[in-house]
Structures are given as C-alpha cells and as structure tokens.
Amino acid sequence: MDIQLKRGLLDVCVLAAIEHSESYGYKIIKDMKPYIDLSESTLYTILKRLESASMLTVRTVEHQGRLRKYYRITTAGQQRIAEFKEEWKEILSIYQFVTKGGGNNDKA
Amino acid sequence: MTKHEFLAALHNKLSGLPENEIEERLTFYNEMIDDGMDEGLSEEEAVARIGVIEDTEIPDCKPEKAKQKLSPWAILLLVLCAPLWVSLLLTSISMVISLYASLWSVIISLWATEIALWGAALGGAVGGIALVCTGNTPAGVALMGAGFICAGLSLFLLYGCKAATKGTALLTKKIAQGIRKCFSKKEDA
C-alpha cells in the first residue's frame, strides 16, 4: 500500500479508537487488534504526529503507583474523522470504477 | 529478555536522538510493557509482544546533527573572500534597516501630523474664545472655525494612522519572518 495512504488511514484508525472516550497506548493497540495489527513503535509515531497536529491531547494519570498517558481526541481530530468519512465515499466510487474494469465497460 | 534489558538495548539504539526524545520513547515502551503485565502477561511475554529491538522503528525522527567543522581550506577561503562577503552582508543589513526606518518614518510623520492637528484645533478653540471675549468677534469666529476644521481633519486622519500603523507592523513582522525563514531553510539543507 502507498505509504502516504497507509499513514493517513492509520491516523484515522487511532483517532477512531479514542473518538468516544480517552484511551491509553496499550488499549488502543488492543482495540485495533481485530482490525489491524499495529506495532508499538508505529503507534508512538502516530500519536506524536497527531499530537503535533493538535488532533489529540495527552494527560498523565497515576495508575497503580505508576504513570500512564491518556490520549483524548480534540475537535480537529473529530473533524479529521468526518473528513475521512467523506473522502472515503469518493475513494469507494473510484474502487468500484476500477474493479468493474474502468472505461472497458463502455465498449462491451 | 527482561524489561530492564529491553529498555537498555533500546536506549543504545536510540543513542543518536536528543536525550528528551529518548526519555519520552523509553517512558512510552515502559508503560506498554507495564500495561501488558497488568493484563496478565509475564515480563518476558510483555517484552516479546513489543518485538525485537531491531524491528523497533524510529521513523519521523532524525538523529542529532553532528556539528560540522570547517576544513582549513574553507576557513582560508572565508578569510580571503571576507572583503566581498562582509561588504555584501553589511549592505544587506543596512538595506533592511533603511527599509524599516523608511516605513516607520512615514508612520511617525502621520502621527506627528495627527498631534499637530489636535494642537491646532485646541489652539483655534482657545484663541477664538479669547478673541471673542476681547471684542474681536469676526476674527474669533474665524479662528474657532479653523480649529473645528483641524479637529475634523484630525479625526479623519486618526483612522488612517491606526490602519497604517497596523499594516506597517504586520509588514515588518512578515519581513522579519521571511528573513528568518531564509536562514532556517539554509540550516535544514
């Protein structure tokens, strides 16, 4: 898969994992596991990227005597998910055009 | 592999990165291992889940740049060409300063005119009243009229002054940002 496309998809996946409630790294990977295998290092990079883009905020919470970082989606993050849903309709129609044989349909 | 061994090995692998960056990554992996152990995994299993160190990517992060040392030839060239590049540098600096000075001198002169008009308005009003009181009514009324005209003009000019000051401040900020961008681009290259 194209790296840029994959990167964009993974960003949205992570945002979707924290869309309804804040979450932490381990749980994000666990929640995504049935759909996509995400390595810890990839998740770290995505979280940093999303934080830089102000699509999520981070807070550190004490948990069982140690610190754990929680990630919360921002309005910009929610907007990105909404944009993705819109973009995906377009991509889906392109996919359907490609899988149906593109312009060859007219000749048939 | 234990958590401690994993984090030590990871620290070695990330040695090219800034210290705060390394610390942040180690904290992240430490948390992931601890969370794995909280879920019932053994320490070794939690570490194994993350994978081998060699597979741990470090994307989007460039190692700290080693400080470039100038070669003796480059230093010699710099010294020999100093008359040329120093004069060019000074010319550029003086051009930027003169640009700033000319822009702000317009603003200063506008505000000076504004203040002068207010002064004239005040003077006209006071002088006019004084003349009327001393019996010279036509001259007093004329002076007060001139004062009112000055007051009107100064009110009109006030908006221009404010807009011009704002615009010039924005322009000088943009110029400064442009110059800074030029230098930062050269640093990145």
Interface residues (C-beta under 8 A of the other chain):
Chain A: Y24 G25 Y26 K27 I29 S39 E40 S41 T42 Y44 T45 K48 R49 Q64 R66 L67 R68 K69
Chain B: R25 T27 F28 Y29 E31 M32 D34 D35 G36 D38 E39 I50 G51 D55 T56 E57 I58 P59 D60
